[in-house]
């Protein structure tokens, strides 16, 4: 007979709050969940290049886009289209829900 286990959580310092619905969403891959968690862990004013994300989550570009696009499809994130103002591209904005 196995003994029961107990969980105690001690949020101290810098941490991110992750929606339980994301954690238990069986349609999302582990990579998709990690991309969301990685983004959620960054400061709200974080500016980055896409390759920073690929490297940060340990994926190649194609794999990253596949999992990110699934998060978009399932409405966990929304990525604004990149805008050009006076010939200069402005950063895209990622929205996390």
C-alpha positions as CSV (number, residue, x, y, z in Angstrom):
1,X,0.0,0.0,0.0
2,X,1.4,3.3,-1.1
3,X,1.4,6.3,1.3
4,X,-0.4,9.5,0.2
5,X,1.6,12.5,-0.8
6,X,0.9,16.1,0.0
7,X,1.8,19.3,-1.9
8,X,2.7,22.6,-0.2
9,X,3.3,25.6,-2.4
10,X,5.5,28.5,-1.2
11,X,5.5,31.2,-3.8
12,X,8.3,33.5,-2.9
13,X,10.0,36.1,-5.1
14,X,9.7,36.2,-8.8
15,X,7.0,33.7,-10.1
16,X,4.3,33.4,-12.8
17,X,0.7,32.5,-12.3
18,X,-0.5,29.9,-14.8
19,X,-4.2,29.2,-15.5
20,X,-5.2,25.7,-14.4
21,X,-7.2,25.4,-17.6
22,X,-3.9,25.5,-19.6
23,X,-2.2,23.0,-17.4
24,X,-5.1,20.5,-17.8
25,X,-5.8,21.2,-21.5
26,X,-5.2,17.7,-23.0
27,X,-5.2,19.1,-26.5
28,X,-2.1,21.1,-25.9
29,X,1.4,19.6,-26.3
30,X,3.9,19.9,-23.5
31,X,5.9,22.2,-25.8
32,X,2.8,24.5,-26.4
33,X,2.3,24.7,-22.6
34,X,6.0,25.5,-22.1
35,X,5.9,28.2,-24.7
36,X,3.0,29.8,-22.8
37,X,4.7,29.4,-19.5
38,X,7.9,30.8,-20.8
39,X,6.2,33.9,-22.2
40,X,4.2,34.3,-19.0
41,X,7.4,34.3,-17.0
42,X,8.8,37.3,-18.8
43,X,8.2,40.9,-17.8
44,X,5.2,42.6,-19.5
45,X,7.5,45.1,-21.2
46,X,9.9,42.4,-22.6
47,X,11.0,43.1,-26.1
48,X,12.5,40.2,-28.1
49,X,13.3,38.7,-31.4
50,X,11.5,35.5,-32.5
51,X,14.8,33.6,-32.3
52,X,15.0,34.5,-28.7
53,X,11.8,32.5,-28.1
54,X,13.0,29.5,-30.2
55,X,16.2,29.3,-28.2
56,X,14.6,30.1,-24.9
57,X,12.2,27.1,-25.1
58,X,14.8,24.9,-26.8
59,X,13.0,24.4,-30.2
60,X,13.9,24.9,-33.8
61,X,12.0,27.5,-35.7
62,X,9.5,25.1,-37.5
63,X,8.7,23.3,-34.3
64,X,8.3,26.5,-32.3
65,X,5.9,27.9,-34.9
66,X,3.8,24.7,-35.0
67,X,3.2,24.8,-31.2
68,X,2.8,28.6,-31.1
69,X,0.3,28.5,-33.9
70,X,-1.7,25.8,-32.0
71,X,-1.8,28.1,-29.0
72,X,-3.1,30.9,-31.3
73,X,-5.7,28.5,-32.8
74,X,-6.9,27.5,-29.3
75,X,-7.1,31.2,-28.3
76,X,-4.5,31.0,-25.5
77,X,-2.4,33.7,-27.2
78,X,-3.0,36.3,-29.9
79,X,-0.1,37.7,-32.0
80,X,-0.7,41.1,-33.6
81,X,0.5,41.5,-37.2
82,X,3.7,43.4,-37.6
83,X,3.1,47.0,-38.6
84,X,5.3,49.2,-40.8
85,X,5.4,52.9,-40.0
86,X,7.4,55.1,-42.4
87,X,9.2,52.1,-43.7
88,X,10.2,50.8,-40.3
89,X,8.8,47.6,-38.9
90,X,7.4,47.9,-35.4
91,X,7.5,44.9,-32.9
92,X,4.6,42.4,-32.9
93,X,2.7,42.2,-29.6
94,X,1.9,38.9,-28.1
95,X,-1.2,38.8,-25.9
96,X,-1.6,36.0,-23.4
97,X,-5.1,35.0,-22.2
